């Protein structure tokens, strides 16, 4: 029985107490809010209710990053893509302050 338990613990008598990710630098943690589209940007992860203005009112998105990815996949030929998403991000920044 003791050999089985020792094998399950892989020779460690105590579980690991440190978190290997606690010293990892987080993106946008020490930067001011920006309207640059990025998956880890807190402005684009802010919980909102957005609609695609190119599709009409049937498509709804819970944050700006999902809307941005929808724009990139389905409306990549639109010339005003980046200006529209930056305008939305500026509105979110105004709401967050």
C-alpha positions as CSV (number, residue, x, y, z in Angstrom):
1,X,0.0,0.0,0.0
2,X,2.8,2.5,0.9
3,X,4.5,1.9,-2.5
4,X,1.3,2.8,-4.3
5,X,0.9,6.0,-2.4
6,X,4.5,6.9,-2.9
7,X,4.1,6.3,-6.6
8,X,1.0,8.5,-6.8
9,X,2.8,11.4,-5.0
10,X,5.8,10.8,-7.3
11,X,8.2,11.0,-4.4
12,X,6.9,14.4,-3.1
13,X,5.9,14.4,0.5
14,X,4.2,17.8,0.3
15,X,2.2,19.3,-2.5
16,X,3.6,22.3,-4.3
17,X,2.9,25.5,-2.4
18,X,4.0,28.1,-4.9
19,X,2.1,29.3,-7.9
20,X,4.4,29.3,-11.0
21,X,2.3,32.0,-12.7
22,X,2.3,34.6,-9.9
23,X,5.3,36.4,-11.2
24,X,4.2,36.4,-14.8
25,X,3.7,39.9,-16.3
26,X,0.1,40.5,-17.3
27,X,-0.6,42.4,-20.6
28,X,-2.1,45.9,-20.1
29,X,-1.7,45.7,-16.3
30,X,0.4,48.8,-16.0
31,X,-0.7,50.7,-19.1
32,X,-3.4,53.3,-19.5
33,X,-6.6,52.2,-21.2
34,X,-6.3,52.2,-25.0
35,X,-8.5,51.5,-28.0
36,X,-6.0,49.1,-29.7
37,X,-7.7,45.8,-30.4
38,X,-6.2,43.0,-28.4
39,X,-7.6,39.9,-26.7
40,X,-6.1,40.8,-23.3
41,X,-7.0,44.5,-23.5
42,X,-9.5,45.1,-20.6
43,X,-11.4,47.6,-22.8
44,X,-12.2,44.8,-25.2
45,X,-13.1,42.3,-22.5
46,X,-15.5,44.8,-20.7
47,X,-19.0,43.2,-20.5
48,X,-21.3,45.1,-22.9
49,X,-24.2,44.5,-25.3
50,X,-23.1,45.3,-28.8
51,X,-24.7,44.8,-32.2
52,X,-23.1,44.5,-35.6
53,X,-24.1,47.5,-37.6
54,X,-23.2,45.8,-40.9
55,X,-25.5,42.8,-40.3
56,X,-28.4,44.6,-38.7
57,X,-29.9,43.9,-35.3
58,X,-29.9,40.1,-35.4
59,X,-26.2,39.5,-34.3
60,X,-25.4,40.5,-30.7
61,X,-22.0,40.3,-28.9
62,X,-21.2,40.4,-25.2
63,X,-17.9,42.3,-25.5
64,X,-15.9,44.3,-28.0
65,X,-13.4,41.6,-28.7
66,X,-16.1,39.2,-30.0
67,X,-17.5,42.0,-32.2
68,X,-14.0,42.8,-33.5
69,X,-13.4,39.1,-34.4
70,X,-16.8,39.0,-36.1
71,X,-15.7,42.1,-38.1
72,X,-12.4,40.5,-39.1
73,X,-14.0,37.2,-40.2
74,X,-17.3,38.4,-41.8
75,X,-16.7,42.0,-42.9
76,X,-13.1,42.1,-43.7
77,X,-13.7,44.0,-47.0
78,X,-15.4,47.0,-45.1
79,X,-13.1,50.0,-45.4
80,X,-14.2,51.5,-42.0
81,X,-13.6,48.4,-39.9
82,X,-10.8,49.7,-37.7
83,X,-12.4,53.2,-37.2
84,X,-15.7,51.6,-36.1
85,X,-14.1,49.3,-33.5
86,X,-11.9,52.2,-32.2
87,X,-15.0,54.4,-31.9
88,X,-16.7,51.6,-29.9
89,X,-13.6,51.2,-27.7
90,X,-13.5,55.0,-27.0
91,X,-17.1,54.8,-25.9
92,X,-16.3,51.9,-23.5
93,X,-13.3,53.8,-22.1
94,X,-15.6,56.8,-21.4
95,X,-18.1,54.4,-19.7
96,X,-15.3,52.8,-17.6
97,X,-14.0,56.1,-16.2
